[in-house]
Amino acid sequence: MKFLSIIFLALLLVSCKSNDDNLDSNSENSSKATVVDSSKIIEVETLFDKDLFDDPQKEILLKELKLCSEKNRGVEDYMNPSCSPRFFELFKLGDKLDLNNALIVQIKAKTNGFPLRRLVVFVRENGFLLKVNGFVANLIERRVSDSGYDDLVLRFNDKDQGQDVFFNCLFKWNGVSYDYHSVEVIEGPGWGGAVKKELKDSISIEVKKDIIKNKMIF
């Protein structure tokens, strides 16, 4: 995999922060990252450290989707995950949407033998929950959207020369599923930060190519 050009650009984005701070915030030369209204941001952290869901409907939905097993023998039995928040977490697609009809399922790493976290989006059609998106990623942020369906910020993990590289990518609802929109943050060991506005389009294209190539969208 060839990440060197992306990483080099990312380093350029974050290494000159002190210079950016000296720019007039109203100047056309200012190259700070796009600012998002903090009131619309819902940060998400899934620890998989609880035994019971906050909503009993979540267990019912997992059983309907046949994602869990009644043969589970404990929290380390990843091949037979229990219908519990030890292996899964569920989220609405928007505050005003019914969890029963539109939901996100975050799946713990190692579940069913898969090494990384996965995220699957389901929508009910004709009485059945159908998968509309799948990602090898971690949900880290939801952003309230005028569409009624939250924008999602997903964190993808990849490797470059044996080192971890993380891409925080924004996805938006297109009416039937979520579409890749842009990369917001790129991070590696000892470096990283928000992608600057004027380079976001070009870098987003390269990141999208990579996550598709590595089958992180399914």
Backbone torsions as a table, in degrees:
resi	resn	phi	psi	omega
1	MET	NA	139.5	-177.3
2	LYS	-110.0	94.3	178.5
3	PHE	-101.9	-7.0	-169.8
4	LEU	-55.6	-41.2	-179.4
5	SER	-67.0	-37.8	179.2
6	ILE	-67.0	-45.2	-179.3
7	ILE	-63.7	-40.9	178.7
8	PHE	-59.6	-43.9	178.2
9	LEU	-64.6	-40.7	-179.6
10	ALA	-62.8	-39.6	177.4
11	LEU	-61.6	-39.4	177.4
12	LEU	-62.3	-34.4	-176.5
13	LEU	-67.3	-35.4	-171.8
14	VAL	-106.7	-18.2	-173.4
15	SER	-77.8	-17.8	-176.8
16	CYS	-108.2	27.6	-176.5
17	LYS	-58.3	-40.5	-178.1
18	SER	-62.5	-34.8	177.6
19	ASN	-68.0	-38.8	179.3
20	ASP	-62.7	-38.1	-177.7
21	ASP	-63.4	-21.7	-180.0
22	ASN	-85.0	-8.7	-178.9
23	LEU	-78.9	148.3	174.2
24	ASP	-65.3	126.4	-177.0
25	SER	-62.8	-19.1	178.9
26	ASN	-96.0	-1.2	-177.0
27	SER	-73.6	144.7	176.8
28	GLU	-67.8	-16.7	-179.9
29	ASN	-84.9	-8.5	-179.5
30	SER	-62.7	135.6	-174.1
31	SER	-125.9	34.7	179.2
32	LYS	-73.3	158.9	-179.3
33	ALA	-69.4	159.0	179.4
34	THR	-62.4	134.2	-179.5
35	VAL	-92.1	134.0	179.8
36	VAL	-108.9	138.8	178.3
37	ASP	-59.4	114.1	-175.1
38	SER	-62.9	-25.1	-179.4
39	SER	-69.2	-16.3	-179.2
40	LYS	-99.0	1.2	-175.7
41	ILE	-99.1	130.1	174.0
42	ILE	-118.4	107.2	179.0
43	GLU	-74.2	143.1	-176.1
44	VAL	-124.4	129.3	173.7
45	GLU	-133.9	118.1	-178.8
46	THR	-109.9	116.0	-175.3
47	LEU	-102.1	-15.8	-177.7
48	PHE	53.8	44.2	-175.3
49	ASP	-118.9	15.1	179.5
50	LYS	-112.3	157.6	179.1
51	ASP	-97.7	-23.8	-178.2
52	LEU	-128.9	143.8	176.4
53	PHE	-73.2	153.8	175.3
54	ASP	-74.6	-14.1	179.3
55	ASP	-137.0	116.9	-178.2
56	PRO	-60.1	-20.5	178.6
57	GLN	-62.4	-27.4	-178.9
58	LYS	-63.0	-42.0	178.0
59	GLU	-65.2	-40.3	178.9
60	ILE	-61.1	-41.5	-179.4
61	LEU	-68.1	-38.8	177.6
62	LEU	-61.9	-40.0	178.6
63	LYS	-67.9	-38.6	177.3
64	GLU	-62.2	-39.3	-179.2
65	LEU	-79.0	-9.4	-179.5
66	LYS	58.6	40.3	179.1
67	LEU	-92.0	-16.5	-174.7
68	CYS	-120.2	175.2	-174.1
69	SER	-133.8	143.3	175.1
70	GLU	-85.9	-0.6	-179.2
71	LYS	-93.6	6.3	-177.5
72	ASN	-58.1	138.4	-178.8
73	ARG	-114.8	12.0	178.2
74	GLY	146.0	177.0	-174.0
75	VAL	-69.3	-15.5	178.7
76	GLU	-97.0	0.5	179.3
77	ASP	-88.1	77.3	-175.1
78	TYR	-72.0	-21.2	-179.4
79	MET	-80.2	-15.5	176.4
80	ASN	-130.7	68.7	-174.5
81	PRO	-65.3	135.0	178.7
82	SER	-73.2	162.3	178.8
83	CYS	-83.0	63.7	-172.1
84	SER	-146.0	167.4	177.8
85	PRO	-73.0	6.0	170.9
86	ARG	-73.8	-21.3	-178.1
87	PHE	-127.0	-22.0	-174.1
88	PHE	-137.6	152.4	166.0
89	GLU	-138.1	145.3	-177.2
90	LEU	-121.2	142.7	-179.8
91	PHE	-134.0	149.8	170.7
92	LYS	-71.7	156.7	174.1
93	LEU	-80.5	-16.3	177.6
94	GLY	-167.7	152.7	-175.4
95	ASP	-59.3	-31.3	-177.1
96	LYS	-93.9	4.0	-179.9
97	LEU	-98.7	147.0	-179.5
98	ASP	-78.2	124.9	178.1
99	LEU	-55.0	-33.7	-178.2
100	ASN	-64.8	-21.5	-174.6
101	ASN	-114.1	-15.4	-178.6
102	ALA	-154.6	113.9	-172.3
103	LEU	-149.1	159.6	174.2
104	ILE	-113.3	135.6	175.2
105	VAL	-115.9	117.5	173.2
106	GLN	-94.5	127.9	-175.5
107	ILE	-112.4	130.6	-177.2
108	LYS	-64.0	145.8	175.2
109	ALA	-58.0	144.8	179.8
110	LYS	80.9	-10.3	178.2
111	THR	-62.3	130.9	-176.7
112	ASN	57.9	26.7	174.9
113	GLY	83.3	4.2	-179.8
114	PHE	-90.8	129.4	-169.5
115	PRO	-72.4	-22.8	-174.1
116	LEU	-116.8	165.1	174.9
117	ARG	-67.5	145.3	175.1
118	ARG	-125.8	155.4	-179.8
119	LEU	-133.8	127.3	-178.2
120	VAL	-126.9	134.9	179.9
121	VAL	-107.5	130.0	-179.3
122	PHE	-123.1	143.1	174.9
123	VAL	-132.4	137.6	-178.9
124	ARG	-84.0	127.5	176.6
125	GLU	-134.4	128.8	179.9
126	ASN	53.6	36.0	175.9
127	GLY	89.0	-7.2	-176.8
128	PHE	-115.9	142.3	175.3
129	LEU	-82.8	119.4	-178.1
130	LEU	-113.2	139.5	176.9
131	LYS	-73.8	128.3	177.4
132	VAL	-113.1	-18.5	176.5
133	ASN	-149.7	150.5	170.9
134	GLY	-142.3	137.3	-178.3
135	PHE	-138.3	143.5	168.1
136	VAL	-92.4	83.7	-170.3
137	ALA	-163.0	168.7	178.2
138	ASN	-115.1	129.3	176.5
139	LEU	-74.9	119.1	-178.5
140	ILE	-116.2	-13.5	-176.7
141	GLU	-160.3	141.3	170.4
142	ARG	-118.9	141.7	179.6
143	ARG	-124.0	123.5	-179.3
144	VAL	-60.6	129.6	-176.1
145	SER	-121.2	150.8	177.6
146	ASP	-63.5	-20.2	-179.9
147	SER	-70.5	-17.7	-175.3
148	GLY	93.8	-17.2	176.5
149	TYR	-105.4	120.9	-177.4
150	ASP	-58.3	141.5	165.1
151	ASP	-70.6	146.6	-177.8
152	LEU	-116.8	136.4	170.7
153	VAL	-108.7	116.5	-176.6
154	LEU	-111.1	140.4	-179.6
155	ARG	-104.2	116.0	179.2
156	PHE	-101.0	139.7	-179.8
157	ASN	-111.7	128.2	177.4
158	ASP	-138.0	177.5	-178.9
159	LYS	-122.6	141.0	170.9
160	ASP	-136.8	115.9	-178.8
161	GLN	53.4	40.6	176.3
162	GLY	82.5	-0.7	-179.2
163	GLN	-110.3	147.1	-179.9
164	ASP	-70.6	137.3	172.5
165	VAL	-128.8	134.4	-177.8
166	PHE	-119.0	136.9	177.0
167	PHE	-120.9	120.4	172.9
168	ASN	-94.8	113.4	-171.5
169	CYS	-118.0	142.4	-179.2
170	LEU	-95.9	131.7	176.6
171	PHE	-122.7	141.2	-178.8
172	LYS	-126.4	147.7	-178.7
173	TRP	-72.9	131.0	-178.6
174	ASN	-105.0	6.4	-178.5
175	GLY	112.9	-27.8	178.2
176	VAL	-131.3	-20.7	-178.5
177	SER	-163.5	-178.6	179.1
178	TYR	-96.6	134.8	177.3
179	ASP	-109.4	143.4	172.9
180	TYR	-63.2	133.4	-179.8
181	HIS	-113.5	-51.4	-176.7
182	SER	-168.4	164.4	169.7
183	VAL	-95.8	132.4	-176.6
184	GLU	-99.4	-38.9	-175.5
185	VAL	-140.9	141.3	171.5
186	ILE	-125.7	131.3	-178.4
187	GLU	-138.0	149.4	174.5
188	GLY	-143.0	-174.6	-178.8
189	PRO	-66.1	110.2	176.9
190	GLY	84.8	4.5	179.1
191	TRP	-151.3	165.2	174.8
192	GLY	139.0	165.2	178.9
193	GLY	165.2	-175.5	-178.9
194	ALA	-68.0	141.6	177.8
195	VAL	-76.4	132.1	-179.6
196	LYS	-68.1	148.6	-172.6
197	LYS	-57.2	-43.5	-172.8
198	GLU	-74.7	-13.2	178.6
199	LEU	-109.7	-2.5	-173.4
200	LYS	-62.0	-43.0	-176.9
201	ASP	-59.7	-49.3	-176.0
202	SER	-68.6	-41.0	180.0
203	ILE	-70.5	-36.9	179.1
204	SER	-59.6	-38.2	178.8
205	ILE	-62.1	-44.3	-178.8
206	GLU	-67.4	-39.9	179.0
207	VAL	-65.2	-42.0	178.7
208	LYS	-60.4	-43.4	178.2
209	LYS	-56.9	-41.2	-175.8
210	ASP	-70.4	-44.8	-177.3
211	ILE	-69.6	-28.3	175.3
212	ILE	-73.0	-44.3	179.4
213	LYS	-57.6	-38.2	-177.2
214	ASN	-91.6	13.4	173.8
215	LYS	57.6	38.8	176.8
216	MET	-86.7	-6.2	169.8
217	ILE	-119.3	125.7	-176.4
218	PHE	-138.4	NA	NA
